[in-house]
Each structure stands twice: as C-alpha cells, then as structure tokens.
Amino acid sequence: MKAELDPPKILSCAVLIIAVALNGCSSTGSYSSFGTDEKILVGDTSRKAFQYEGIERHPVIVIPGVFGTQLTDPKTKTIVWGQFTGEEMLANFSAEQLRLLSLPMEEGKNLDDLRDAVIPSGVLKVVKVRVLGLPLHVNAYKDMIDALEFGGYHGSGTNAAAGKEYDTYFTFGYDWRRDLVDTAKQLHTFLQEKKKYLQKKYEEVYGVKDYDVKFDIVAHSMGGLIARYYLLYGDADLPADGSAPKVTWEGARNIDKAVIVGTPNAGYLDAFTELVEGLVFAHGVPRIEPATAGTWSTLYEMMPAPSLGMVVDERGEKLDLYDPALWIRMKWGLADPRQDKELAKLLPGIASSEKRRDIALDHLKKSLDRARQFAGAVGVDEVPPAGLSLHLFVGESIPTNARASVEEKTGKLKVVKQMPGDGKVASVSAIFNKSAGSKEDRPFVGSRIHWDSVTFLFAAHMGITRDPVFISNMLYILLSGRPRA
C-alpha cells in the first residue's frame, strides 16, 4: 500500500528547512538572522555626547555597595578591608584584625556616638588578594567606572591623559559598616564639596559664576539605599523619638537623575542569614563570624521588609525580625551564647562573659531599633518632585534566596523558597513590589518607588555592573537631555 503524503505537513517542513538554511548562511544584517552580540557600537550621536564637556553635562557620583570601600587604620596605615594575604586565607583574621573590622559596642551610647579609628580610603576598583606571594586582582567596581570612562566621563588621575580641565565623575567611598543615615549625611557633605569645586572650575573655564550644579547618581546595591534616603530627607537624621521622618525631598535639590543598580530596596534574605550564621565575602577570604557581622549597623538595615514575608515560622507566619526578644529566644547572632569566644576578641577589656553578653544584647537592641526606623523611612510611597528621575536596573535570571523557615526549638534557618533575582537580591525587593506578601495578593506589579524606568538584566549581582545592556542604557540615561524644571 502506497503511503499518502499530507500536503500541509510537506509545506511546513519545507518552510522550516528553508528558515534553518537561511539562518545558517545569512549575515547578521539579514531579515532572517537570529544573531545576538555583546559588543557596544558607538554611533555619531553617541560619540558626540561622549565627547561633550560643558556645564549642561551633569557630573556623576558613583556610590558602591556593601564591602565596596577599602577601610584603613590611619595610625598604622594597615588596610583593614580590601587586601588579603595567603596567611589570612589559610587561617582566620587575627583578634586585632577582628577588633578593627568590627564596630565598637558600648552600653549607654547611641550607635552614631560610637566611633573607631578605621576610616574609608577609597572605592575598591579591585580586591587585592596575595597567594603564595602572587598578586591576584578580583574586580569590584572597576567595570562600573570603566563604563563611565567609556562614555567620556573622567575622574581624578584621568584628566591629564584626556586633556580635560576638571573631573566629571567622583567616587564616594564610605564606611560600609556604619549606619546608612550617617552615611547619607556624609554624602551631603561630599556633594557640597564637589559642588564648590565645580563652580570654581566652571568660572575659570566658562566664565559662569555660582552655577547651580546638579549631579547624577549611579549607585549599586546598598549604595542605592543611601542614595534614596538622601533624596527623600537630605542630611536630616531619623527622629530621636523613633517616629517616622517627614519626607522633604531635600536631597533631590542637588540631583537630576538617580540610576539605582541591584539595590535591595525592600531588603534581602542573605543580610539576615549572615547576621545569624556569619558570612564568607568571597572564595579565599576568611569567614566572618556572627558576632563580628552583628556589630555592623548596615546588615540590620538591609534585612528583608516584614511585608515580603521572607522569614516565617514553621506554620508559615511572618516573623518580626526587629524584635530583640525573638533574637534572644532563637539564639541568633549577638544573642547566641556560643559567640562568647568571638566576643572576647572584640571586647578584650571585659573579663566577664555575662558582661560581654549584656553589651552584645544592648548593641543588638539598638541596631534593631534603628533598622526598623530606617526601613520605614525608605519604604514610603512618595511621588518624586519634578526634575528628578529614578531608573532601576535589576537582575532577574538567577534563583535567589527569598524565604527561610525557622525551626522554633533550635532557631535554625532553612531556605524554603527562591525567586528570580541576581543571586543576592530578589527582583521583587529591588522593584519594591507593594503587592508582594500583602493580603490582596494582586496579580500585578506595583512599586512603592515611582520609577521612571526599570530594566531587567540576565546578570548576577556584581555582573550587572559590566553587562553591556546596563552600560549602554546607563549612558543613554545619563547623557540624554530633557527639560529641567
């Protein structure tokens, strides 16, 4: 019996064969090409924008994320953070190194009154690691800075080679351990200094006196929280009575565009788990125990917002991570009695373990109270003033820890859910989806932050800073002109 051929099937197969053949042999300029590329081509318009230097081009402030600034002891010139040796990787930080890396703890003093000798000493372009005498450099923020220089911006040290008269980007290094509100105040001072510098240069070069300089911001990760607090409140502190601050948009007076990159606007789960379990910054860098990490204000201020329900009990009920009694009951972080050995290194002048615990619990309570107030301050739903635009870049291709369940008898954490993100920050947090975790459970994305644009990337947390889609879109945003209010 002769088999009969189905004409529609013959036609569809023929079309498929032709399409495959055309795709295989055609150039990328063909209508049938499915090719992709990662190279950035610069056209005439972009090249003109890259080459322009004048008062209409806003200078850029680069704000790195947590761990992104080198810390130094000015007395000994020792680098406390940002450079690691083989001895440290084979062993652990010494007691002296841990004391320098931790923040001071003392009863009866506010967090912002506790000062130590360590100071920020520049944004980390690379993390320097030395193994068996061989230097290894791990990229930190070099890619982001290189992207700005690709777009024609130049900073200290690049002006002479570029034949330029003044800096057009500035890196804001800060102590990433300290309270983010305190850092926002320092950002204001930094901006005022750069404004005076540029006003002087504009008068020298262009004959324009007292020009009202506006800056653009490119802020990665935790740097985005600093930037957003500054935009909302300027250099104002959180109210001493624990109440919510009044939104003034004072910082927005100095900013035109804010590019926020991979920022945990509603917090991220790993900040909490690192406080409880300790953390490893990168392969080869010594582990940091919960007691040391627990001195840092910033990790508490980046814990996941309660509304997201990222930490639940065995019944699935949301837990209040800002409740000190919960930390004591679960023996988490500074409240874990097993951390006394570490506390003895951090508090060498305190002989009694009971006294060390009292100091640690006092620091824990102060940190949690401050974090609750900060989360409320940056979690407001407020329309930005005219003249300010907010742009978000968010990773959404990597399974990211998004929910942990707590075993009530032991306090142990178990990650029970992952969501799309950049491997550290879930996209739902970066966007700050206000319907996520709510009783309404609406099937739509709506942010508490009024973004002018949101760009999704297939990149990891640090990989975003070198992603060609990020680079090209960031430069378009920064260099695009629009009417100013």
C-alpha positions in Angstrom: 0.0 0.0 0.0 1.4 3.3 -1.0 1.7 5.9 1.8 -0.1 9.2 1.2 1.7 12.5 1.9 -0.1 15.3 3.8 0.4 18.5 1.7 0.2 20.8 4.8 2.9 18.8 6.5 5.1 18.9 3.5 4.7 22.7 3.3 5.5 23.3 6.9 8.6 21.0 6.8 9.8 22.9 3.7 9.4 26.3 5.4 11.3 25.0 8.4 14.2 23.7 6.3 14.4 26.9 4.3 14.4 29.0 7.6 17.2 27.0 9.1 19.2 27.2 5.9 18.8 30.9 5.6 19.7 31.5 9.3 22.8 29.4 8.9 24.2 31.1 5.9 22.9 34.7 6.2 24.7 37.6 7.6 23.5 39.4 10.8 22.0 42.1 8.6 19.6 39.6 7.1 15.9 39.7 7.9 16.2 36.1 8.9 19.2 36.4 11.3 18.7 35.5 14.9 22.2 36.5 16.0 23.0 38.4 19.2 26.1 40.2 20.3 27.6 41.8 23.4 29.7 44.5 21.7 28.6 48.1 22.1 28.8 50.1 18.9 29.0 53.8 19.2 27.2 55.9 16.5 27.7 59.5 15.6 25.1 60.9 18.0 26.5 58.9 21.0 30.1 59.8 20.0 29.1 63.5 20.1 27.5 63.1 23.5 30.6 61.2 24.8 32.9 63.9 23.7 30.9 66.9 25.0 32.2 68.7 28.1 30.3 71.6 29.5 28.0 72.8 32.2 25.0 71.1 30.7 26.6 67.7 31.3 25.9 66.7 34.9 28.8 65.3 36.9 28.2 61.7 38.2 28.6 60.4 41.8 29.4 56.7 42.0 28.2 55.0 45.2 29.4 51.4 45.7 27.6 48.8 47.7 28.5 46.9 50.9 32.1 45.8 51.1 32.9 48.1 48.2 35.1 50.6 50.0 38.6 50.0 51.3 39.0 50.5 55.1 42.3 51.6 56.6 43.7 52.1 60.1 45.3 55.6 59.8 47.6 55.1 62.8 49.4 52.1 61.3 48.4 52.5 57.6 47.2 49.0 57.7 44.5 48.0 55.2 41.7 46.6 57.3 39.5 45.6 54.4 40.2 45.3 50.7 43.5 43.5 50.6 44.1 39.9 51.8 47.1 37.7 52.2 47.7 34.0 52.0 48.2 33.8 55.7 44.7 35.1 56.3 43.2 32.7 53.8 44.9 29.7 55.4 43.9 30.7 58.9 41.4 33.4 60.0 41.5 37.0 60.9 43.6 37.7 64.0 42.0 39.1 67.1 43.4 42.6 66.3 42.1 42.4 62.8 38.6 41.4 64.1 38.6 44.3 66.5 39.5 46.7 63.7 36.9 45.1 61.4 34.1 45.3 63.9 32.3 48.4 65.2 32.6 49.4 68.8 30.0 48.2 71.3 29.3 50.1 74.5 26.3 50.4 76.8 24.7 53.8 77.3 25.8 55.3 74.0 23.9 55.8 70.7 25.2 54.0 67.7 26.3 57.2 66.0 28.4 58.2 69.1 30.5 55.0 68.9 33.5 55.9 66.8 36.5 53.9 65.9 39.9 54.6 64.3 39.2 52.9 61.0 38.4 55.2 58.0 37.3 54.7 54.4 40.2 55.1 52.0 38.7 54.8 48.5 36.3 52.8 46.4 37.5 49.3 45.6 38.1 49.0 41.9 39.7 45.6 42.6 40.1 43.4 45.6 43.7 42.6 46.0 44.5 39.0 47.1 48.0 37.7 47.5 48.5 33.9 47.5 52.0 32.4 47.9 53.4 35.7 47.0 51.5 36.0 43.8 49.1 39.0 43.5 45.6 38.4 42.3 43.1 41.1 41.5 39.4 40.5 41.7 37.2 43.1 40.0 35.0 45.1 42.3 33.9 48.4 40.8 36.4 48.7 38.0 33.8 47.7 35.5 31.3 50.4 36.5 34.0 53.1 36.5 35.4 51.8 33.2 31.8 52.1 31.7 31.7 55.8 32.7 35.1 56.5 31.2 33.9 54.7 28.0 31.1 57.2 27.9 33.5 60.2 28.1 33.4 60.8 31.9 36.8 61.3 33.6 37.9 61.4 37.2 41.0 62.2 39.3 44.0 60.8 37.5 42.5 60.6 34.1 42.2 64.3 33.3 45.7 64.9 32.1 45.6 61.9 29.7 42.2 63.0 28.4 43.3 66.7 28.0 40.4 67.7 30.3 40.1 70.7 32.6 38.2 69.1 35.5 36.6 65.9 36.9 33.2 64.8 35.6 32.7 61.8 37.9 33.5 61.2 41.6 33.6 58.0 43.6 32.0 58.3 47.1 33.9 55.9 49.4 32.3 55.3 52.8 32.4 53.1 55.9 30.1 50.3 54.8 29.7 49.0 58.3 28.1 52.1 59.7 24.5 53.4 59.9 23.2 54.3 56.4 21.7 57.5 57.7 25.1 58.6 59.0 26.5 57.8 55.6 23.7 59.8 53.8 24.8 62.9 55.9 28.4 62.3 54.7 27.2 62.1 51.1 25.6 65.5 51.5 28.9 67.0 52.7 30.7 65.2 49.8 28.3 66.7 47.3 28.7 70.2 48.7 32.5 69.9 48.4 32.3 68.8 44.8 29.8 71.5 44.0 32.2 74.2 45.2 35.0 72.5 43.2 32.9 72.5 40.0 31.6 76.0 40.5 35.2 77.3 40.7 36.1 75.3 37.6 33.1 76.5 35.6 34.0 80.1 36.4 37.6 79.5 35.3 36.8 77.6 32.1 33.4 79.1 31.0 33.2 82.4 32.9 30.0 81.3 34.6 29.8 82.2 38.3 27.9 80.4 41.0 26.4 77.8 38.6 23.7 75.7 40.2 25.4 72.4 39.8 23.2 69.3 39.6 24.6 65.8 39.9 23.6 62.4 38.6 24.0 59.4 40.8 24.9 55.8 39.9 24.5 53.7 43.0 25.0 49.9 43.3 23.4 47.6 45.9 23.4 49.2 49.4 24.6 52.4 47.8 21.1 52.7 46.3 19.6 52.8 49.8 22.0 55.6 50.8 21.0 57.5 47.6 17.3 57.0 48.2 17.4 58.1 51.8 19.4 61.2 50.8 16.9 62.1 48.1 14.0 61.8 50.5 15.5 63.5 53.5 18.8 65.2 52.6 21.1 65.2 55.6 18.4 65.0 58.2 18.7 62.4 60.9 15.9 60.0 61.9 13.8 61.4 64.7 15.2 60.7 68.2 11.8 59.5 69.4 11.7 56.6 66.9 8.9 58.2 64.8 8.8 58.4 61.0 10.7 61.3 59.5 8.9 63.8 57.3 9.6 63.4 53.6 11.1 66.7 52.3 12.9 65.6 49.1 15.7 67.9 50.3 18.4 65.8 48.7 16.6 66.0 45.4 17.6 69.6 45.1 21.1 68.5 44.2 20.2 65.5 42.0 18.8 65.3 38.4 18.9 61.5 37.7 19.5 58.6 40.0 20.5 55.2 38.5 19.8 52.5 41.1 21.5 49.2 40.3 20.7 45.9 42.0 19.6 47.6 45.2 17.7 45.7 48.0 15.1 48.4 48.3 12.9 46.0 50.4 15.9 44.2 51.9 17.3 40.8 51.1 17.3 37.5 52.9 21.0 36.9 53.0 21.6 40.0 55.1 19.6 38.4 57.8 21.1 34.9 57.5 24.6 36.4 57.5 23.8 38.1 60.9 22.6 34.7 62.2 25.2 32.4 60.6 28.1 34.5 59.7 29.4 35.1 56.1 32.1 34.5 53.6 32.7 37.5 51.4 34.4 35.6 48.6 36.3 32.4 48.0 39.6 32.5 49.8 38.6 35.4 52.2 38.3 34.3 55.8 34.9 33.6 57.3 33.3 36.4 59.4 31.5 35.1 62.5 28.1 36.3 63.5 29.4 38.3 66.5 31.6 40.5 64.2 29.0 40.9 61.5 26.5 41.7 64.2 28.3 44.9 65.1 27.7 46.3 61.6 24.6 48.5 61.5 24.2 48.1 57.8 23.3 44.4 57.7 20.3 45.1 60.1 19.2 47.9 57.9 19.2 45.6 54.8 17.1 42.8 56.4 14.0 42.0 54.4 11.0 44.2 54.9 8.3 42.5 57.0 5.7 42.9 54.3 7.6 40.5 52.0 7.3 37.6 54.5 10.8 36.3 53.7 11.3 34.8 57.2 8.5 32.7 58.6 7.9 30.2 61.4 7.0 26.5 61.0 3.4 27.5 60.5 4.2 29.9 57.7 3.5 33.0 59.8 5.7 36.1 59.2 8.3 36.9 62.0 9.1 40.3 63.2 12.9 40.4 62.7 13.2 43.7 64.5 12.1 42.1 67.8 15.1 41.7 70.2 13.1 39.1 72.2 12.9 36.9 69.1 16.7 37.0 68.6 17.3 36.1 72.2 14.8 33.2 72.2 16.2 31.8 68.9 19.8 32.5 70.0 20.7 34.4 66.8 23.8 36.4 66.1 24.9 38.6 69.0 22.4 36.8 71.2 24.0 33.4 70.6 25.8 32.3 73.8 28.2 30.3 71.6 29.6 33.6 70.2 31.2 34.4 73.6 34.7 33.3 72.3 34.4 35.8 69.4 33.0 38.5 71.8 36.1 38.0 74.0 38.2 39.0 71.0 36.1 42.0 70.2 35.9 43.2 73.9 39.3 42.3 75.3 38.9 44.7 78.3 35.7 42.9 79.5 36.7 39.8 81.6 33.2 38.6 82.4 31.2 36.6 79.9 28.0 37.9 81.5 29.1 41.5 81.0 30.1 40.8 77.4 26.6 39.3 76.8 25.0 42.4 78.3 27.0 44.7 76.0 26.2 42.5 72.9 22.5 42.4 73.6 22.4 46.2 74.2 24.1 46.7 70.8 21.7 44.2 69.2 18.6 46.1 70.5 20.0 49.5 69.4 20.8 48.1 65.9 17.3 46.5 65.5 15.5 49.7 66.7 17.5 51.8 64.2 16.9 49.3 61.4 13.1 49.3 62.0 13.1 53.1 61.8 15.3 53.2 58.7 13.2 50.6 56.9 10.1 52.6 57.5 11.8 55.8 56.2 12.9 54.2 52.9 9.7 52.2 52.5 7.4 55.2 51.9 5.3 55.6 48.8 6.0 59.2 47.7 5.9 60.9 44.3 9.3 62.4 43.4 9.4 66.1 42.7 9.6 67.5 39.1 13.2 67.4 37.8 14.2 64.2 39.4 14.1 60.9 37.6 14.6 57.4 39.1 15.9 54.5 37.0 16.3 50.9 38.2 18.5 48.1 36.8 17.6 44.7 38.2 18.8 41.2 37.7 16.1 38.6 37.2 17.7 35.4 35.8 19.3 33.7 38.8 17.4 31.8 41.5 17.8 33.9 44.6 17.1 33.1 48.3 13.8 34.6 49.1 12.2 32.8 52.0 13.5 31.0 55.1 11.7 28.9 57.6 12.7 28.9 61.3 12.8 25.8 63.4 11.4 27.2 66.7 13.1 24.7 69.0 16.6 25.3 67.7 16.3 28.7 65.8 17.9 27.0 62.8 17.1 28.6 59.4 16.2 26.7 56.2 15.8 28.3 52.9 12.5 27.1 51.5 12.0 29.3 48.5 13.9 31.0 45.8 12.7 33.7 43.4 14.1 35.4 40.3 16.9 37.8 41.1 20.6 38.4 40.7 21.7 35.7 43.2 21.7 38.1 46.1 18.7 40.5 45.7 15.4 39.2 44.6 13.8 41.3 41.8 10.6 41.7 44.0 12.8 43.5 46.5 14.7 45.7 44.0 11.4 46.8 42.5 9.8 47.0 45.9 6.6 45.4 44.7 4.0 46.7 47.1 1.6 43.9 46.4 4.1 41.1 47.3 3.2 39.5 50.6 0.1 41.6 51.0 -3.3 40.1 51.8 -4.6 41.5 48.5 -2.2 39.2 46.6 -2.9 41.1 43.4 -1.5 39.6 40.1 0.1 42.9 39.1 3.5 44.6 39.8 3.2 47.9 41.6 6.1 49.6 43.2 6.2 51.9 46.3 9.0 53.7 44.4 7.9 55.7 41.4 10.5 54.5 38.8 10.8 56.4 35.5 12.3 53.2 34.0 13.0 49.6 35.0 15.5 47.5 33.0 15.7 43.7 33.6 19.1 42.0 33.0 20.3 38.5 32.8 23.2 39.1 35.2 24.5 38.4 38.7 24.7 41.0 41.5 28.2 42.2 40.5 27.8 41.1 36.9 25.2 43.8 36.4 28.0 46.4 36.5 29.7 45.0 33.4 26.6 43.9 31.5 26.6 45.6 28.0 22.8 46.3 28.3 23.4 48.1 31.6 26.3 50.1 30.2 24.6 51.2 27.1 21.3 52.1 28.8 23.0 53.8 31.8 25.0 56.0 29.4 21.8 56.8 27.5 20.1 57.8 30.7 23.0 59.9 31.9 23.7 61.7 28.6 20.1 62.2 27.4 18.9 65.7 27.6 15.5 66.6 29.0 13.8 69.9 30.1 14.7 70.7 33.6 12.0 72.0 36.0 
